[in-house]
Amino acid sequence: MMASALQTPPPSAQLFQNVYNWYYYLGIASGAFTFGLIFYILYRYRSRRGVEVAPEKTRENRETWKGPAITFGLMGIVLVAVAAQTFMALPTYQNPPNDPGRMMVGVTAQQFFFSFTYPNNKTSTVLIVPVNEEIVLNVTSKDVNHQFGIPDFRVKTDAIPGRHNVVWIMPNTVANYTIQCFELCGVGHATMITTLAVLPQPAFQAWYNSTGGS
């Protein structure tokens, strides 16, 4: 069964959502302020039939600097706030945990599927992991450029021949999730989809210790 929604979002998804919320709500506030200011200026300085504006008043309006200064100042605060949240989040994505108990899984992309290699050299075309454990994914490509992504976990990285990029996840719900390629890699790109299967610990250990792949 494919999970359409997570009962408890994994840490990576929660972090992504927090950053997204900053952009979303500050974007709405900035847009509301900007349009409000535009409509106020259009109304305040509209031309009125039979009313002439003295040249001195026109020149005074043109030389007003407070409005633009306030606007640019507020926009600067917004940009600094969202940039700070972004740079604070990046280390969590870029630096996998150093927990000695974490599992390292090799991910190899090729036209048009992913293969996964485990520490015991077991291989699979489905990413099978235990629940509530940190999983570090070492991603590369065998042929052309691909992009490995797990939408529900808000993680994504390039799969490039001769290069390894690392991402990590910590699944906290037993369920199946979609893994797919997000970079056009050939005529079969749309079919380059597989599954992340999160199993209970006993079920994972039974699969991990069994012979053969899946």
MILUM-243032 format. One record per residue (C-alpha): x, y, z. Coordinates in steps of 0.25 Angstrom, whole numbers, plus 5000, padded with zeros to 4 digits. Layout:
N
XYZ
...
END
This chain:
214
500050005000
500650144996
500650245007
499950375002
500150445015
501150415027
500550395041
501750465047
502650545037
504050495037
505150595042
505550635028
504050665023
503850745036
505050835034
504650855019
503250895024
503750995034
504651065024
503451065013
502551125024
503551245026
503551265011
502051245009
501551335021
502551445019
502251445004
500851465007
501151575017
502051645007
501051634995
499951685004
500751805008
501251834994
499851834988
499351915000
500352014998
500052024983
498552044985
498852144995
499752224986
498752214975
497652264983
498452374991
499052434979
497952414969
497652524960
496352604964
495452674954
495452824957
496652814967
497952864963
499252824970
500252934972
501652914966
502252924980
501352814985
501652724973
503152744975
503052714989
502352584986
503452544976
504552564986
503852484997
504852375001
504152315013
503252215006
504252154997
505252145009
504152075018
503851975006
505251935003
505551925018
504351825020
504751745008
506151735013
505651685027
504851585019
506051535011
506951525022
505951445030
505651345020
507151335016
507551315031
506551195032
507051135019
508551135023
508151085037
507450965030
508550935020
509550865030
508450765034
508250725020
509750725016
510350655028
509850515030
509850465045
511150405050
510350305059
511250175058
509950095057
509450165044
509250085032
510050115019
509350085006
509950104992
508950154982
509350134967
508450204956
508450154942
507450154930
506450134935
506450084949
507150094963
507949984970
508249984985
509449914991
509549885006
510649865015
510549715014
510649724999
509149694998
508549764986
507149804983
506349884973
505449934984
506050014996
505649935008
505949995022
505649975036
504750075043
505250175053
506750165048
507650265041
507950225027
509050285019
508950275004
510250284996
509650324982
510450314968
510050274954
510550164944
510250234931
509650374930
509250484940
508050454948
507350504961
506950424972
505850474981
504850424991
503650534991
503050495004
504350515011
504750645004
506050585000
506750594986
508150584981
508850574967
509350434962
510550464954
511550364948
512850364955
512350444967
511650414980
510550504987
510050465001
508650485006
508050425019
506650395024
506050335037
504750275034
503750265046
502550205040
502450065034
501950085020
502350095005
502750224998
503150264984
504550274979
504750344966
505750404956
505450554955
506450584944
506150554929
507050444926
506550384913
505250324907
504950234919
505050344930
503650344933
503750194937
504950214946
504150194959
504350094970
503850084985
504450114998
503850005007
503950035022
503849905030
503749865045
505149835051
504849685051
504349675037
505549755032
506549665039
505849545034
505949605019
507349655022
507949525026
507249445016
507949395003
507649464990
507149604986
505849654983
END
